[in-house]
Amino acid sequence: MKIFENGLSASLRSRLLAGAAAAATLLVFSAGTASAAANCIKGDRKAPYTVGWANIYSVPTWMKQTEGTIAAEVEELKKAGLVKDLMITDAQGNAQTQIQHIQSMIDANVDAIVVIAGSSNALDRVISDACDKGIAVVNFDSLVNTDKVTAKINTDSAEWGAGAAKWLADQLGGKGKIIVMNGPAGISVSDDRRKGAQPVLDANPGLEIITETNTEYNAAPAQEAMTSLLFANPEIDGVLSLGGAISAGSVMAFDRQGREQVPVTGENARQFLELWKEKGLKGWATMQPNWLGALSVYTAVQALEGKDVPAFVKVPLPVIDDSTIDSYLARAENFPADGYIYSDYDQALFDKLLAQK
């Protein structure tokens, strides 16, 4: 069992913990007064709870920052007597290992499991088993197929892909040669963004997809992949990059090869946003907030305390463009150099999101 609190500056952490403390106080007042209504919740589970965080991998900085928000939320809930332990596992990118870790959590009779799925279908059985055992299961970011969970929490990945594709199509006047850069294949958040982009691409037949890539959401492998593509393709008009630090890798590859930069989409990776500003790129981005992890813990404990929570919590996507990028970069020093500049959050935001029906 281990606790991580990576990716948070002291000032940012203090703001996050203040929100979590308020949430914990609210939960204390409600403890023992309501009957369980959320999916999976049954039996006589009582605080303090043991929460399991079944991580698919911990190496990417996005995961480290996300784990930091989970740990911060748990620490405040511990102080309120609502959480006893946080069990953290790292499957190192292997879905079968993640299944084993979740089974171990079930065997240990944890009260809640929060999970980013390493496979959209391989985890269905073990997740369903956890639900049947009365364990609160909250799945965020990369989602499982089964609905036997307490809640799923995510941005709209299809909307993400469509927004990125529409911006690029508009920039290129509906025609040109483009490269599509995806995250890992088989991961729902990556696959769904790509599916969301397709109707826009179909509506713009003048856009020619030269090739597509699948890489980890890290700059280094993306740069390597794009470098090879630049050698093979002398004409590239735009890059449809669908998340992570992939866009930064693309920009660095163009720069290293002495190629003129082209319009590129991306995410709120600090490195990408800084390159965008430094090089005067034509860019568009959005954000998968790291605090989805903290929200998942909050949601699980709310459910265990007898609160009804929605089966799906949709988190709105912001748009980062030339009119908003400066507001993100103004807070860059609060985040790791290879991290993600995510928005602030508090209990009021969490309660508003959980009030969705």
N, C-alpha and C positions, 0 to 999 in steps of 0.2 A: 504494500500500500504506500502510495507516495502523493505528495502535494506539489504542484507546480504553480508559480505565479509569474510566468514570463511575460514580457512585452508591455509592462505597465510602468509609466513614470510615476514618481512619488505624487506629483500634483494630480495627475489623471486618476491614479489609484484612489486618492482620498475622495474625489468626487464620486467614483463608482461605488466605493464602500459606503458612502453616506446614503446613496440610494438604496443599496442592499440592506442597510441597517433599518431604514424606514420600512422596507418590505417585511423584514423579519418581525418588527414590532406589530405590524398589522396582522401577521399570521399568529402571533402569540395570543392576541385577543380573540381570534376565531377558533383556537384549538379546542377540540372536544365539544364544540357546540353545534356542528352541522353533520349531517349524514353524508356518506360518500355518494357522489353522483357521477363522477367521471369514469370513463371506460377503464377497465382493468382493476379498478380499486375495489377491493373486497377484504373481508376479514377484519381483524382488530388491530391493525398496525397503528402504533402510536409513536409520537415523538419521544426521544430524539431518533431521527431516521439515519440509515446508512444509504448513501448515494453512490452508485457505480457510474463511472465515466468510461465507457468502452470506446476508446479512441482507435481509429483505423491506422493512423500513423502520427507521430509527433514531430517529425523532422521539419516540415515546412513552417516558416515563421507564422503564417496565418493560423496554423494549428496551435502553436505555442501561445500566441496572443489570445486565441479563443480559450485555451486551457487556463490562461491567467484570469479571464473573466469568470470562469466556472469556479476556480479556487477562491477568488475574492468573494463571490456570492456565498459559497459554502462557509467560509470563515465567519461571516456575519451571522449566518443562520446557526452556527455552532454557539456563538455568544448568546443567542436568544433561546438556546436549549432545543432547537428544532432539528438540528442535524448533529449526529454523533461522529460519523466518519465519512471520508471521501475515498473510495477505492478507484484507482486509476490503472488502466491497462493500456498497452501499446502493441497493436497487432503488426506493426511495421509493414503496413500495406497489404497484408495477406488476409483475405476475407475468411478463410478457413480458421486461421488463428483467432480472428475476431469472434467467430462463432464459439470457439472453445472458451474464450475469455468471458463471453456473455453467459455460457453454461455454468462457468465457475461462479459467476455472480448469483445466478439462480440457486445453485447448490448452497451458496453462503447465505441465502435468504435475505439479500439486500432489499431495501424498501423501494428503491427507485433506480432506474437505469436511464442514462442519457447517452445517445449514440448517434454518430455520423456513420452511415452504412458504407462498408467497403464494397458492397454489391447490392443492387436493387432487389434481387430475388433470392440470393443464397442465404440471407439472414432471416427469411420469412418464418421458417419453422421455429428457430430458437427464440425469436422475438415473440411469436405467438405463445410459446411455452411460458415465457416470462409473464405475459399478460394473464394467462390462465392461472398462474400462481399468485395473482393479486399484486404483482409488482407494477408500480407506475412506470410506464415506458414512454419516454419523450424522444422522438427522432427529429433531428434537425439537419439542415444543409443538404446532404445527400440522403435521399429517402428510400425506404423499403417499399415493396409493393403491397404487403399486407396492411390492412386497416386495424389489425388487432394491436393497437397501441393506445396510450392515453391521449397523446397529441402528436401531430406533426407540425413542425415550425419551419417556415422557409419564406424567402422571397419568391416571386413568380419567375421561375427559370425560363419559361417560354417567352414571357414578356421581356426578359433580359435580352434574349437572343434576337427577338423581333426589333427591339429598340436599337440595338447595335447595328443590325443589318439595314434598317431604314435610314439611320444617320449616314452610313457609308454609301448607300445607294444615292442619297441626296447629294453627298459630297462629289460623287463621280458622275452625276447627271444620268444615272441609270445604266452606264456602260463602262466597261474597262475590265482589265484582268486582275483578279484578286486571289489572295491566298487566305484560306480559313485555318485558324489555329485553335484547336480544341484542347480541353483538359484530358485527363485519362479516359480511355474508352471503358464503357461498362459502369461508370459512375453516373448516377441519375442526374446530378446537378449539371454535369458536362453534357450528357446526352440530351437532356431536356432543353438546354440553351441552344444546342445545334438544331433540334427539331423546331424550336420557336423561330429561328432565323429562316428556315426553309420557305415558308409562304411568301416572305418578302423577296427572297432570291428568285422564286418562281415568277413573281410579279414584275421582275426586272430581268428579262431574258438577255439584255445586253451585258449583264455582268457575267463574265466567264471565270469560273472557278478553275484556276490552274492546277491546284492540288490542295490537299488538306493534311494537317498534322495532328497527332495526339501526343502530348507530352505531360509531364508533371507540371503542376502550377508553380514552377520555379523559373527564374530568369536563365540560369545556365543551360539546362537542356533545351529551352526554347531558342536561345541564341545559337546553339549548335545546329538545331534543326533548320532554322532560318538561313544560316550561313550556307548550308548545302543547297537550299532552294534558290538562293541568290546566284550561285554559280550556274545552276541549271536553267534559270529563267532571267534573261536579260531585261524583260519588260514586266514590271509589276506596278499596278496603279493604286492598290489599296490592300490593307490587311484587316480582315475581320477576326480579331482576337477575342475569345470568349471567356476571359477570366484569369485570375491569379496574376502572377508576375510575368506571364507569357509576353505581354506587350513590351515590357522593358527589354526582354531578350531580343525581340524583333527589332526594336529601335537600335539597340547596341550592335546588332549584326549589320544593319544597313550602314551605320556609322563606320564600323570597322572596315567594311568593303568599299567605303567611299561612295556609296549609292545615295541618291537624293531621297530624303524621307518622303513617305506617302501618307495619306490619311489612315489613321489607325484607331481602332476601338480598344477598350480595356477596362480595367478595374481600378480601385482606389489604392493600388500599391504605391507606396511612397516613392520608390525608385522611378516608376513610370510617370507619376505626376511631376516629379522634379525634372525628368528628361523632357517631358512635354513643354514645361515652362522654359527650360534652358535652351531648347532647340527651336522653339516657336512652332511646335507641331500642330497639325490639324488633328485634334483628338476629341474623343468622347469616352466617357466611362460611367460606371455606376458602382454599387457597393454591396457586398455580402457582409453585413456587419458581424464582427467577431462576438458581439454581445448576444448573438443568438444562443451561445452556450450558457451565459448567465440566465437568460430568459427561460431556457429549458429547465434549469435547476429550479428556478422560481415556480415555473408551471407545475413541475412534479410535486413540489412541496405543497403548493396550493391544492392540488388534487388529493394528496394524502390527508390534508387537513379538512377534506370534505367539500371543497369548492368544486362546482361544475366548471370545466374548462372546455373550450371549443376543440373539436376533433382536428381542425386545421387552423393554424394561426398564420395569416398572411402578413408579412412584413413589407411595407412599401419600398420600392426602389427609388433612390434619388437619382438625379441626373447631374453628372459632373461635366461641365463644358467650360468654355472660355469665361463665362459669366460667373462661375462658382468655384473654379479651381483655386483661386487665391485664398478663399476661406478655409480650404483644406490644408494648403501649404502653410498657412499661418500657424497651424498647430503641429507641424511636422516634427518639431523637436521633442514632442511628447511620445513619439513612437520610434521603434527600431528603424535603422537605416534601410533594412530589407523587409520592413513590416508594412502594415496597412493602416492608413489614417482613417479610422472609423469615427462615427458620430458619437456624441455623448448619449448616455441613457440614464434613466432613473425609474423609480417605482411607478410614477405617474404614467410613463410611457408603457411599461409592462402591463399595467392595469388596463390601459386603453386598448392595447393589442388583444388582451384576453377577454375584453368585453365584446369582441366581434362575434356575431352569430351567423 
